[in-house]
């Protein structure tokens, strides 16, 4: 891959000028970066305490040189069911919840040839995650 993902993420961190944590040194931001190789799309229904439909994409790939992540899960939910993103060391997985209104855009991004999912943890408990793609 000719793109230096580590440098790209460092630039993204530095560009977050409108956020209060933007003054944090990018080296102080813990990050996990997954270079996506494959995606499995799942659509389901669930009945328990309430009836709801579920949609998610499971991503697999390789970690960037400074990362350990090998998997990502993007869950699409109504805005009222969103949760904060997180990375779990035990299963090396980034989990993010997105508004279901963004599903078509994410599917479009996953059709691009270069894709990666990342999560960053800033000092002061700020967490940010997103999906990047390049046509």
N, C-alpha and C positions, 0 to 999 in steps of 0.2 A: 504494500500500500504506500503510495507516494505521499499521501497526506500525513503530516505529523499531528496526530490526534491530541497528544499531550499539549503541544503548543496551541492548537486550536481551542482546547478547553481553557487553557490559561488566558488566552485572549478573550474568550467569552466571559470568564470571571472578571477580568479587568474592565470589560465593557458594561458591566451591570451598574452603570452610574446612578440610576434612580433608586437603587436599593440602599438601605442604611448600612449594610455590610460591605458595600463596594470598596471601602477604604481598606479592607482586609488584604494582607499580602497573599497573593495566590498560592504561595508555598504553604500557607497556614490552613488552606482549605483541603480537607481530606476528600478524595474523590475516587470513585470507581467508574471505569469506562469499559463498556462492552461493545466490541466491534461485531455487529450482527451478521451472522451467516445464514440463519434460517428462521422462519416464523411459522407458528402453528396457530391458526385462528379457531376459536371455539365460541359457539353460541349455544346457550342453554336456558332451561327454565328451572325454577326452584320453588318448592312448596314447603313451608315450615310454619313459622309464626306469621308469615305473610307470603303472598304469591308475588314473584318478580322474575323478570328475565335477566339474563346475565350475558355479557359479551366480553371476551378477553383475547389477548394475543400473547402467546408465550414465545420469547425470543431466545435463541441460543447463539453462541459465538465464542470468540476468544477475547481475553482481557487485554487491555493496552499494557505496555511494559510496566507501569507502576500500579497495576490493578490486579485483583484476584477474581473478579466477577466472571461467571460463565453463563449466566442466565438472567433474563429479564421478564417481568410479567406486567403487561399494561392491561388494566381492568377498566372497562367503560361502564359508567354508572350515571344515574341522574345526579344533577348537581347536589341534591340533598344527601346523597350517599357517599360523597367523596371523602377520602382519608389522606393524611400526609404521606408523602413518599418515604421509603426507607430501604436500606440495604441490610441484609442479614448475612453475617459472616458464615454461619453454620451451613447454609446451602448455597452460598455465593450468588445470591439473587437480589436484583434491584426490583422493587415493586412500586408501581405508580398507579394512581387512580385518576382517570380523566373523565371529563363530562362526555356523555355519550354523543353530544353534538359534534365532537371532534373526531369521531371514528372514521368518517370518510377521508378526512385530511391525513390521518395517520396511515390508513391503507394506501393512500397515494404516496406518502413518504416511503413506505416499505417497498414500493415498486422501484425506487431509485437504486443505483448500483452500489453506492457507499452509504452505510447507515450505522449509527451508533447511539447507544443509550447511555446516559451518564447521570450520576447523582453526586452532589457535593455537600459537605458538612462544614459550615463556617463556625468560627469561634462565636459563642453566644447562642448556640442552638438553632441557627437558621439552616434550613435544608432546602435544596433546590434540585429538581431533576427534570430532564427533558430528552426528547428524541431529536437527533440531527440527521439530515440526509443531504446527499449531493447527487444530482441527476447524472 
